[in-house]
Amino acid sequence: MKVGVSFLSSKDIVRDLKILNDTDVDYIHVDVMDGKFVPKKTMPFKEMRHISDFTDKRLDVHLMVEDASKYIPLYAELNVEYITIHVEIDEDIEKDLKLIKSYGIKAGLSIKPDTKVSELVPYLPYVDQILIMSVEPGAGGQSFIPESENKINEARALLKSYNMNAIINVDGGVKDSTIKMCHNADMVVSGSYVVLSDNFQEKISSLR
């Protein structure tokens, strides 16, 4: 199981990025929120762009924004492996996914807890990662929604039926007591469970 860590709940981002850089975490998960698609807003790109000053880990960028096409070229400048957008946004999803891939970056598509997995079908040829939200997007520290396990399994079956090789990532409420419900995923994102702990590496290892 690959592990990404979100610093959304971090009390000291610079310190935590430096600590994470010394762990075996696979990705730093970057949550980008515009205050429109979700109520909260994260720091502007002019500050986010400095993330790579404190870690050389690859970034997994999650755009919780309405106008993804505006953000994609900005984050494409960073040490990014994945940029993920939401299927629920009112934009040309296919065009946005192609834009991500035009930068040589892997494209992800995320669904909220109430969105059906079948909504992903039209975009599967352009998707490298499916991100299953196991909480309502927009805030750290929430509890894992148990029904998310079924969505993970549905997504796995969907990829198999279309013979697609995208990875399945799960984000929200992931910790040692919920990781067993993510057994059919390829990667998980954990936030407060890791960054609010006294031992980042121990918590990361417990998720593998």
Secondary structure, DSSP 8 states (H G I E B T S, - for coil): -EEEEE-TT-SSHHHHHHHHHTS--SEEEEEEEBSSSSS-B---HHHHGGGGGT--SEEEEEEE-S-HHHHHHHHTTSSEEEEEEETTSSS-HHHHHHHHHHTT-EEEEEE-TTS-GGGGGGGGGG-SEEEEESS-TT-SS----TTHHHHHHHHHHHHHHTT---EEEEESS-STTTGGGGTT-SEEEE-HHHHTSS-HHHHHHTT-
